[in-house]
Amino acid sequence: MSKGTVEKYALLFVVCGVVFAANYAQYQVSGLAHMVVSSLRLSSAEFSAVLFAPFIPAVVFGMPAGVCADRRGVKALVFFASAVSAAAAVARVACSSFATLFAASMLLGAAPCVINAIALKVLGPAFGDDTDRAMGWFYAAGSAGIACSLATSPLFAAAGQAYVLAAVLFAVFGLLWLLVAPSADAVRAASDGGAGDSVPMAGAFGTVAKMPMIWLVAVLLGVALASATAYSGYLVSALEVSIEPQTAGVLASFVTLGSIVGSVVGPYMRAQFKDYRAFMALSAVAGGVLMWAGEAFISTSSIGLMFAIGIASAVAGPVVQSLPYMLPGVRDGLAGSAGGVVSTVSLGLTFLIPVVLSCCIGESYETLLLGCAVLFGATALASPLLPSPDSLT
């Protein structure tokens, strides 16, 4: 392989490594729930707040992080965020109350906040027309982090040992970032001619904010992510009504495994369609139907059905998230700002929609699953509103 090929795949590996570490650290709380809840005497509401606290920095600082990447580059930004997350991961060892654990968990979101905002900024120039395939691996790494965290966290004798391992992961990938970041900034400068350095921060955000397509993609991605995430979250509880808890956990894990496969193969499937919008509409409808089937046949669910739900709910994600980089106005030095908007809105909706669903529907898990299926399938309605393939060339 040429030097340029090695550099771009090294960049992809480290970016995927940071998001893997982020999800691994966040979902340790779920895998260690029996220890965390009993030792700190957390209520169910407090436990949920701790689990989702890492989303807060992305909602609050996602846009500023993306604009900062356009203006100042990505090297120091990602390294600093990784250092904050590593420190927060270690700090959880000493947490003795809900307030301290919530604060540490919130700071844990520094790295995922930044890496989600700048992913397009660094992967877009490196992979060009194959950006969606790179984003597929990015998505897969996030799902793999969740799966590994849930599988390995219960094996630790103490929660502190697990937290230290998460800190080590952040530290390792933060240091590796220093090695690959120079090439990332060089690619960025070559792709936009240094335009990002000359655009004021307020001006960069203002330009992106005036692009309706950026907001449409952000909302579309947010609804899809929220419905898929909520579905996975409610699934175990719904299965446990008619299936033994251990069997329910195994079945639900195949949704995560399917999402890893779907994230990787989705961009290759999209390439078989002349119009990516048709692919997105079909995948949304297929995902909604399969989610409904999972709810309708909850008492007889199979591994194959769970795996298919995971694939269908993930195949279009990388394609949607790579769309902003395909827009000519974004490609020219504003990919970070666009990524910040998409990250903030989509993760904000991922946090809010499950809460709204549970408030409106209540404790009926099967009805909640149906609501998620309807929401996911409804995203097909947005496909005709997306830009035509000709406008992206």
N, C-alpha and C positions, 0 to 999 in steps of 0.2 A: 504494500500500500504506500501511496505517496505521503509525504510529510503532512500535507494539508488534510488528508483523509484521517490520519492518525490523530491529529489535533482536534478535529471536529468530533470524533467519536470519544476522545478523552474528555472533551467538554460535555458531551451528552452523558457520559458515565458519571461525572461529578455532579451535574445538575440532578440527575436521577438519584444519586446517592444522598443529596441533601433532602430531597422530598421523601425518600425512603426513611431517613433518620427522623424527619419531622413526624411522619405518621406513626412510626414505630414508637416514638416517645409519647405521643398524644394518647394512643390507644392502650398503653401500658396500664393506665388507670382502669380501663375496662377489664383487662386480663387479671388485674390484681384487686378487683372490686371487693372480694371477700376480706382482704387485709385492710384496704384503705377505709372502707365503710365502717368496719368494726373498731379500728384503732382510733379514728377521728370522730366516730359517732355521727356520720353524715346522714342527712335525710335524703330521700330520693331526688328532691329538687336540688339540693346542694351537690349531690354526686353528678347530676346532669350538667350543672353549671361548671363544675371542674372539668368534666369531659370535653365540653365544647368551648371552654375559655380560650384555647389557642386560636380560635377563629376571630377573636376580637381585634387583635392587631391588624389582621388582613382587612377587616371592614374599615377600621379607622385610618390606617396608614398605607393601605394598598396603593391609592392614587399618588400620594406624595413619594412613595418609594419608586414607582414607575417613572414619574417625572424626574426624580433625582438621577435615575439611571440614564435617562436621555441627556441630562445636563452634565453629569459628572462621571459617567462610566459605572461599571459594575464591580470592579475588583474589590475596593474597600467596603462597598455596601454589603455584599454577600458575606464577606469574611467577618465583618462586625456583627451582622445578624446571627451568623453561626456561633460566634463567641457568646453572644447574649443567651441564645438557646441552650448552649452547653452549660453555662453557669446556672441557668434556671433549672435544668435537668438535675444538676447536683444539689441545688438548693431544696428540691423537693424532699431530700433525705431528712432535712432538719425541720420540716413543716409539722406543726403539732396542732393545727386548727384548720377549720374550713377557710378562713380568711387568708392565711399564709399559703395554703396549697392552691387556692384560687389565683392568688397573685403570681405565684411561681408558674402555674400552668398558663397563665395569660402571657407571661414573658417568654414561655416556651414557643409561642407562636411567632417570634421575631423572624426566624429563618424561613418558615413556610410563607409568611407574609411577603418577604422580599423575593424568594425564588419563584413564587407564583406570578408576581408582578413583572419580573424580568425574563421569564422563560422564553417568551417570544422574541425579546430583544437580543438574546444571545444565540438561540437556536435558529431563528429565522435567517439571519445572514449566513450562518454556517451551512444550513441544509437547503436553502432556497425552495424549489418546488416540492421537495420532500419534507417540508417542515411538519406536515401533519403526521408523517411516519415517526419523526423524532418526538413529537408530542404524544404519540401513541405509547412509546416507551416511557415517557414522563408519567403518563397516567398509570401505566402498568406498575411502575416503581412505587407509586403512592399506594396502590391496592396491595402490592406485595408487602409493604411496610405494615399495613393493618393486619394482614394475614399472619405475618411472622410475629408481630407483637402479641396477638391473641393466642397464638400457639405456644410461644416460649415464656411469656410472663408468668403463668402459673407454676412454671418449673423452678422459679427462684425461691429460696428459703425465706428471704426478706425483701420487702419492697425496695429498700435502699440499694441492694445489689443490682436490681433491674434498672433503677434510675441512673446509676453510675455507668452502666453499659450504654444507655442512651446518650449520656454526655460524651462518652468516648467516640461514639459514631459521629456526633456533631463535630467534635474536635478533629477527627481524621479527615472528614470531607471538607471541613473549613480550611485545613492546611493544604489539602489537595487542590482546593479552589485557587489558592495563591499561585499554583503552578500552571493552571490552565487559563486563568483569567487574563493574562497578557494577550494571549491569542484571541480571546473573546473580544477584548477592547479593540484589537487591531482589525478584526473582521468587522466590528461595528463601525469603526472610522472609515474603512474602505467602502462599506455599503452605503453610508449616508454622506460621505465626503466631509465628515466632521460637522454636519449640519446640526446635530443634536447639541454640540457645545455652544453654538451661537444662538440657540433658541432660549429665551428667558423661561423660567419655570412656569410662571403664570400664563405666558403665551402658549407654551406647549400644551398645558391642560386645556386652555381655552379653545385651541384648534381641535383637539380630539373631542372635546365636549360638544362641538357643533356638528359632529358626524353622527347622524341618526343610526347608521348601520352598526356603530360600535355599541350603542346602547341596546339595540335589538339583539345583537350577539350575546351581550352580557346577560340580558334578561332570559333569553332562550337557554343559555348554558346554565343559569342559576335554577330555572324551573326544572330542567332535566336532572341536574345534580341533586337538587333538593328532594325530588320525588324518588330517585333511585336510592339516595342515602337513607331517607326516611323508611323506604320499603325494607331495606336491609335491617334497619334498627328495630322495626316492629315485627319482623318475620319470626324471630325466635320465640317471642311471647305468643304470637298467634299459633305457631306450631305446637307449643307446649300444652295447649288446651287438649289436643288429641294424641300427642306423641310424647314419649319419654324425653326429658330435658337433654340427655346426652345425645340422643338421636336427632333432636331438633337442632342442636348446635352443629352437628356434623352436616346435616342437610343445608343449613344456612351458610356454612363455610364454602359450599360449592358455588354460591352466588358470587362471593369474592373471587374465587378461582376463575370463574367464568368471565368476570370483569377484567381480570388480567389478560386473558386470551383475547377478549373483545377489543381491548385498548390497542393491542399490537396488530391484530388482523384488520381492524376497521379501516385504516387508510388504504390498505391493499384492496379491500372490497370496494371502497369508494372509487378506486381507479378503474373499475369495470363499468362504471356508469359514465355516460357522456355528460350528464348534468348532475353535479353533486347534490343538488336540491332534491332530486328524485330519490337518491340514496338516503338522504336524511329523513325524508317523509316516510319511506318504507321502513327504515329502522325504528322510527318513533312509533309507528303503528304496530310493528312486530313486538317491540318492547312492551307497549301497553297491553296488547293481547296476551302475551306470555305472563306478564304480571297479574293480569286478571285470572288467568288459568291457575297460577300459583295460589291465588286467594280462593277461587271457586273449588279447587280440589285440595284444600289445605290438609285434609285428613288423610289423603292418599298421595301426597307429594312425593316425588322421586328425585334422585340425584340428577338424572338427566334433565328434568324440568328446571331445577334450581340452577344448573350449569347454563342452560339455554337462556334463562332470565338474566344471568350475569353478563353473558355475551351481548345479548340484544340491548341491554341498558348501557353498554359502554362503547359500542362500535362507532357511534357518531361523535362522541365527546372530543377526541383529538381533532377531528375535522372541523368542528365548530370553533374550538379554541384557536386553531391556526388561521381562521378566516381574517381576523383583523390585520395580520401581517401581509395578507394578499392584497389589501387595498393600497393603491399607489400612494395616497397621501400619508399613510401610516408607515409604509416601508422607508420613506425618506426621513429617517431620524426621529420618529415618534412612536416606535414600537413599544418602548417602555411605558410611555404615558397611556397608550391604548391598553396594554396589558394590565396596568394598574386599575383602570376603570373596570375592565372585565373581571379582574380578580375581586375587587371590592364589591361590585354589584352581585356577582354570582355567589360568592361565599356568604354575603349578607343574606341573600335569599335562601341559601342552603341552611342557614341558622334559623331564619324566621318562618319559612313555610311549614316545617314539621311542627313548630309550636302552634301556629294558627290551625293546622289540621287537627291536632290533638285537642285544642280548645273547642273547635266546632263540632267534632265528632265524638269526643269523649274517650272512654276506655275500651271501646269495641275494636279490637285489633284487626279483625277481618275487614271491618268497614274502613279502617284506616288504610289497609293494604289496597282496597278498591279505590279509595281516593287517590293514592299514589299512582295507581295504574292509569286512572283517567287523566291525571295531570301530565304524566309522561307521554301518553298517546296524543294529548292535545297539542304538544309541541310541534306536531306535524303541520298544524295550521300556519305556523310561521315560515315554513320552508319557501312558499312562493314569494315572500317578501324579501328574501335574501338576494344579494346581487347575482346577476347572471355570470356564468363562467367567462364569457367574453370580456366582461368589465374588469376581471381580475388579472388579465394578461397584460 
